[in-house]
């Protein structure tokens, strides 16, 4: 098991000073090196500097194994940087917190709780009055299209419906930022497209800040207003592309010249990094 590395904080005040107006999340010099059982080390992340503005929907795109999920886990407080610092609203991130909602690729629901109970779990743990729990859970149950499934248990639902529940649970806690690690990666293509449109519709209505990891180029463009491209391992951000496509978005936007131009650019970026990872 890897020992928890000791983060190297920035000089006092530097993180806040460098944080631009409107930046909700600031990643400053964050790197990650893992130690093996025999003393060997693997560098997963080179130092990363990155900002996410309030209400942004940013996708992180890169080849498999490039460290993008590692960075997301550090932002979530589930892992710790070897160097650098993560700031959320100017405050250092030093562990998990209710200000960050995490949705994983796997279905991380409690199997012994029904859908309504899963969605209300965080609210209950925070001591919210039961009437408010129910009101808030009911609102997001409706948002994700799970009306009449409140009493079902996870094993009775499809993968897509389980992910709807996980998204509703994360949103019900009203986090400052929603962190999503390839949340639709295990779904079939048709369900994946429906889930993309569902999540984007919720974002357009709620304007929650989202940081979304994917290795799917179409998904990265369709979901985001900005795409950060990761290099092959050890990961670093090698490019950032603005996605200036109108909202609300429908899957037909994927056939437009603007979408195709962005896809061509990103395909070449990812192809170059995939080749580099094979060569090394």
C-alpha positions as CSV (number, residue, x, y, z in Angstrom):
1,X,0.0,0.0,0.0
2,X,1.3,3.5,-0.8
3,X,2.0,5.8,2.1
4,X,0.2,9.0,2.1
5,X,2.5,11.6,0.6
6,X,3.0,14.9,2.4
7,X,1.7,17.8,0.2
8,X,4.1,20.6,-0.3
9,X,2.1,23.8,0.3
10,X,2.7,26.9,-1.6
11,X,4.2,29.9,0.2
12,X,1.6,31.6,2.3
13,X,-0.9,33.7,0.2
14,X,0.5,32.6,-3.1
15,X,-2.5,30.4,-4.0
16,X,-5.0,33.1,-3.2
17,X,-3.0,35.7,-5.0
18,X,-2.8,33.7,-8.2
19,X,-6.4,32.7,-8.2
20,X,-8.1,34.7,-10.9
21,X,-11.5,36.5,-10.4
22,X,-14.3,34.0,-10.8
23,X,-12.0,30.9,-10.4
24,X,-13.7,28.5,-8.1
25,X,-11.2,25.7,-8.3
26,X,-7.4,26.4,-8.6
27,X,-4.9,23.6,-9.1
28,X,-1.3,24.8,-8.4
29,X,1.7,22.7,-9.2
30,X,0.0,19.4,-8.4
31,X,2.0,16.3,-9.1
32,X,1.6,12.7,-8.0
33,X,4.3,10.0,-7.6
34,X,3.4,6.4,-6.4
35,X,5.8,4.2,-4.6
36,X,5.9,0.4,-5.2
37,X,6.5,-2.4,-2.8
38,X,10.2,-2.7,-3.9
39,X,10.9,1.0,-3.6
40,X,10.4,1.8,-7.3
41,X,8.4,4.9,-8.1
42,X,6.0,5.7,-10.9
43,X,5.1,9.3,-11.7
44,X,1.5,9.6,-12.6
45,X,1.2,13.3,-12.9
46,X,3.7,16.0,-13.8
47,X,3.0,19.4,-12.1
48,X,-0.4,20.6,-13.2
49,X,-1.6,24.2,-13.1
50,X,-5.3,24.6,-13.9
51,X,-8.3,26.7,-13.0
52,X,-12.0,26.1,-13.2
53,X,-14.4,29.0,-13.1
54,X,-17.7,29.1,-11.3
55,X,-20.5,27.4,-13.3
56,X,-18.0,26.0,-15.9
57,X,-18.5,22.6,-17.4
58,X,-14.9,21.4,-18.0
59,X,-14.0,18.0,-19.5
60,X,-10.6,16.4,-19.0
61,X,-9.7,14.2,-22.0
62,X,-6.8,11.9,-22.4
63,X,-5.5,8.4,-23.3
64,X,-6.1,5.6,-20.8
65,X,-3.6,5.7,-17.9
66,X,-2.6,9.3,-18.3
67,X,-3.4,10.4,-14.8
68,X,-6.6,12.3,-15.3
69,X,-8.6,10.2,-12.8
70,X,-5.7,10.6,-10.3
71,X,-6.1,14.4,-10.6
72,X,-9.8,14.1,-10.1
73,X,-9.3,12.0,-6.9
74,X,-6.9,14.6,-5.6
75,X,-9.5,17.3,-6.1
76,X,-12.0,15.1,-4.4
77,X,-9.7,14.7,-1.4
78,X,-9.5,10.9,-1.9
79,X,-5.8,11.0,-2.8
80,X,-3.1,13.5,-1.9
81,X,-0.6,15.3,-4.1
82,X,3.1,14.7,-3.9
83,X,3.6,18.4,-4.6
84,X,1.4,21.4,-5.0
85,X,-2.0,22.4,-3.7
86,X,-5.7,22.4,-4.6
87,X,-7.8,25.3,-3.6
88,X,-11.6,25.5,-3.7
89,X,-13.0,29.0,-3.2
90,X,-9.5,29.9,-1.9
91,X,-9.4,27.2,0.8
92,X,-7.0,24.3,0.6
93,X,-8.4,20.8,-0.1
94,X,-7.0,18.4,2.5
95,X,-9.6,15.6,2.4
96,X,-13.1,14.6,1.3
97,X,-15.9,17.2,1.9
98,X,-19.5,17.9,1.2
99,X,-18.5,20.8,-0.9
100,X,-17.4,18.3,-3.6
101,X,-19.8,15.7,-5.0
102,X,-18.2,12.7,-6.7
103,X,-19.8,10.3,-9.2
104,X,-17.7,7.3,-10.3
105,X,-17.9,5.0,-13.3
106,X,-19.0,2.1,-11.1
107,X,-22.4,2.1,-9.4
108,X,-21.5,3.2,-5.9
109,X,-25.0,3.0,-4.4
110,X,-25.8,1.3,-1.0
111,X,-27.5,-2.0,-2.0
112,X,-29.5,-2.2,1.2
113,X,-31.1,1.3,0.7
114,X,-33.8,2.0,-1.8
115,X,-33.4,4.9,-4.3
116,X,-35.0,7.6,-2.2
117,X,-32.9,6.5,0.8
118,X,-29.7,6.5,-1.2
119,X,-30.4,10.0,-2.5
120,X,-31.2,11.2,1.1
121,X,-28.2,9.5,2.7
122,X,-25.9,12.5,2.7
123,X,-28.7,14.8,3.9
124,X,-29.5,12.5,6.7
125,X,-25.8,12.3,7.8
126,X,-25.7,16.1,7.9
127,X,-28.7,16.2,10.2
128,X,-31.1,17.9,7.8
129,X,-34.8,17.7,9.1
130,X,-36.6,14.8,7.5
131,X,-39.2,16.9,5.7
132,X,-36.4,18.9,4.0
133,X,-34.6,15.7,3.1
134,X,-37.8,14.4,1.4
135,X,-38.4,17.7,-0.4
136,X,-34.9,17.9,-1.7
137,X,-34.7,14.2,-2.7
138,X,-38.1,14.4,-4.5
139,X,-36.9,17.4,-6.5
140,X,-33.9,15.6,-7.9
141,X,-35.7,12.3,-8.3
142,X,-38.0,14.2,-10.7
143,X,-35.0,15.9,-12.3
144,X,-33.3,12.6,-13.3
145,X,-36.5,10.9,-14.3
146,X,-36.9,8.4,-11.5
147,X,-40.5,9.1,-10.4
148,X,-42.2,5.9,-9.3
149,X,-38.9,4.2,-8.7
150,X,-38.3,5.7,-5.3
151,X,-38.9,2.4,-3.4
152,X,-36.8,0.2,-5.8
153,X,-33.4,-1.1,-4.7
154,X,-30.3,-0.7,-6.9
155,X,-30.3,-4.3,-8.0
156,X,-33.7,-3.8,-9.5
157,X,-32.5,-1.0,-11.8
158,X,-30.6,-0.8,-15.0
159,X,-27.1,0.7,-15.1
160,X,-28.4,3.9,-16.5
161,X,-31.0,4.3,-13.8
162,X,-28.4,3.5,-11.1
163,X,-26.2,6.3,-12.5
164,X,-29.2,8.7,-12.5
165,X,-29.5,7.9,-8.8
166,X,-25.8,8.5,-8.1
167,X,-26.1,11.9,-9.9
168,X,-29.2,12.8,-8.0
169,X,-27.5,11.9,-4.7
170,X,-24.5,14.1,-5.5
171,X,-26.7,17.0,-6.5
172,X,-29.0,16.7,-3.6
173,X,-26.0,17.5,-1.3
174,X,-25.7,20.8,-3.1
175,X,-21.9,20.6,-3.6
176,X,-19.9,23.6,-4.9
177,X,-18.5,21.4,-7.6
178,X,-19.5,18.1,-9.2
179,X,-16.6,15.7,-10.0
180,X,-17.4,12.9,-12.5
181,X,-15.0,10.1,-13.3
182,X,-16.1,8.5,-16.6
183,X,-19.6,8.2,-15.2
184,X,-21.1,6.8,-18.4
185,X,-18.2,4.6,-19.4
186,X,-19.9,1.3,-18.5
187,X,-23.2,2.1,-20.3
188,X,-24.3,1.0,-23.8
189,X,-24.1,3.7,-26.5
190,X,-27.8,4.5,-26.6
191,X,-28.1,4.9,-22.8
192,X,-24.9,6.9,-22.8
193,X,-26.2,9.4,-25.2
194,X,-29.4,9.8,-23.2
195,X,-27.5,10.2,-20.0
196,X,-25.3,12.9,-21.6
197,X,-28.3,14.9,-22.6
198,X,-29.9,14.4,-19.2
199,X,-26.8,15.6,-17.3
200,X,-26.3,18.5,-19.7
201,X,-29.9,19.6,-19.3
202,X,-29.5,19.5,-15.5
203,X,-26.3,21.6,-15.8
204,X,-28.1,24.1,-18.0
205,X,-30.8,24.5,-15.4
206,X,-28.8,24.3,-12.2
207,X,-25.5,25.8,-13.4
208,X,-23.4,23.6,-11.1
209,X,-19.7,23.7,-11.7
210,X,-18.6,20.4,-13.2
211,X,-15.2,18.7,-13.8
212,X,-15.8,15.6,-15.9
213,X,-13.1,13.0,-16.8
214,X,-13.6,11.0,-20.1
215,X,-11.5,9.3,-22.8
216,X,-14.4,9.7,-25.3
217,X,-13.8,12.6,-27.7
218,X,-17.4,13.1,-28.7
219,X,-18.5,13.1,-25.1
220,X,-15.7,15.6,-24.1
221,X,-16.9,18.1,-26.8
222,X,-20.6,17.6,-26.4
223,X,-20.7,18.1,-22.6
224,X,-18.2,20.9,-22.1
225,X,-17.6,24.6,-22.6
226,X,-13.9,23.9,-22.3
227,X,-11.8,20.7,-22.9
228,X,-8.4,20.1,-21.2
229,X,-6.3,17.6,-23.1
230,X,-3.9,15.4,-21.0
231,X,-0.7,14.1,-22.3
232,X,0.3,10.4,-22.0
233,X,1.7,9.4,-18.6
234,X,3.1,11.1,-16.7
235,X,0.1,13.3,-17.3
236,X,0.2,17.1,-17.8
237,X,-2.3,19.4,-19.5
238,X,-0.9,19.9,-23.0
239,X,-3.8,21.9,-24.5
240,X,-7.1,23.6,-23.7
241,X,-9.8,24.2,-26.2
242,X,-12.9,26.4,-25.8
243,X,-16.2,24.8,-27.0
244,X,-18.3,27.5,-28.3
245,X,-21.4,25.6,-29.2
246,X,-24.9,26.9,-28.4
247,X,-27.1,25.8,-25.5
248,X,-29.4,24.0,-25.1
249,X,-27.5,21.2,-26.9
250,X,-29.0,18.2,-28.7
251,X,-27.1,15.2,-30.0
252,X,-27.6,16.5,-33.5
253,X,-24.9,19.2,-32.8
254,X,-22.4,16.4,-33.4
255,X,-23.1,16.6,-37.1
256,X,-22.3,20.3,-37.4
257,X,-19.1,21.7,-39.0
258,X,-18.0,23.4,-35.7
259,X,-18.3,20.1,-33.8
260,X,-16.4,18.1,-36.5
261,X,-13.6,20.7,-36.6
262,X,-13.1,20.4,-32.8
263,X,-13.3,16.6,-33.1
264,X,-10.6,16.6,-35.8
265,X,-8.3,18.8,-33.6
266,X,-8.8,16.7,-30.5
267,X,-8.5,13.4,-32.4
268,X,-5.0,14.4,-33.6
269,X,-4.0,15.5,-30.1
270,X,-5.1,12.2,-28.5
271,X,-3.6,10.2,-31.4
272,X,-0.2,11.8,-30.9
273,X,-0.3,11.1,-27.1
274,X,-1.5,7.5,-27.6
275,X,1.5,6.9,-30.0
276,X,3.8,8.5,-27.5
277,X,2.6,6.2,-24.8
278,X,3.2,3.1,-27.0
279,X,6.7,4.2,-27.9
280,X,7.6,4.6,-24.3
